[in-house]
């Protein structure tokens, strides 16, 4: 049952966002157990659906009420046509997608293990890849027209950098997803206003001894960043928001030990996503430096085993909701539980997009108000 739009707060004033990155076809096969070498197993279900970080995140944003435009590349094969058709059906503007004549589109095979609830992907990149020469300055200016935010999924970094520099020149805020170390990621992050990282990225990038110290290091290395979020799967997420309040009287605390203290306030009995926040504090990371800011712990929904179907694209759903939250000027205490709830809804269906909720989904009502 859907809610009436009249029961919800108004949509963000500016709903236009741009995403640059990967869109694919996913072949999702559910199996009773992951096969051993030389095994033959039978699928219990099979779904063919659009995928790719940017494609998924923007589909999520569209279902939440935004007006996304996607910059990507597909082949003129049947898969490419299917990718575009599916995005358009969800309200994603594909007029900035480059279609390669004679090219092949990106696709992935995904095995979903119904016992362990894990998924294993085999990724085949499209050919030829997207390059800066595929996009003109006039095309980008048209894409950025009235845009509230530009999102990069961290793929095709050479093209992403070209697009991001143009976005920065036009004063469009930039959100970068940092999933793994890639050539060009340093330059892309330097242009970012917001960053959402995988659990493994911050320490790999900063060489810090812990995730909290790595988050402090990230804000020190990237002076333009307003906040960094680290996603932790079923353990929720962490966020460090930069503060403009640099009062000399604010107590200095070790980031790692402070976060341990903050975790003591977490109520493990709650099944719904929540958020624990600190006051503005001067956080120290040993051997790295100090930053003024606020830490937030976002919890994930505790999904019953009987309802957990597939985690494919859960991170993309989370980012799609973060994009909406930035457009809606949500405070972190609202943004993190909302994003966790959107990601949890996605996990209740096979594939990255099947379970993505619409704005009128009653499960989102209390998080949007």
Secondary structure, 3 states (H helix, E strand, C coil): CECCHHHCCCCCCCCEEEEECCCEEEEEEEECCCCCCCCCCCCCEEEEEEECHHHHHHHHHHHCCCEEEEECEEECCHHHHHHHHHHHHCCCECCCCEEECCCECCEEEEEEECCCCEEEEEEECCECCCCHHHCCHHHHHHHHCCCCEEEECCCCHHHHHHHHHHHHHCCCCEEEEECCCCCCHHHHHHCCCEEEECCCHHHHHHCCCCHHHHHHHHHHHCCCCCEEEEECHHHCEEEEEECCCCCCCCCEEEHHHHHHHHHCCCCCCCCCCCEEECCCEEEEECCCEEEEEEEEEECCCCCCCCCCCCCCCHHHHHHHHHHHHHHCCCCHHHHHHHHHHHHHHHCCCCCCCCCCCCCCEHHHHHHHC
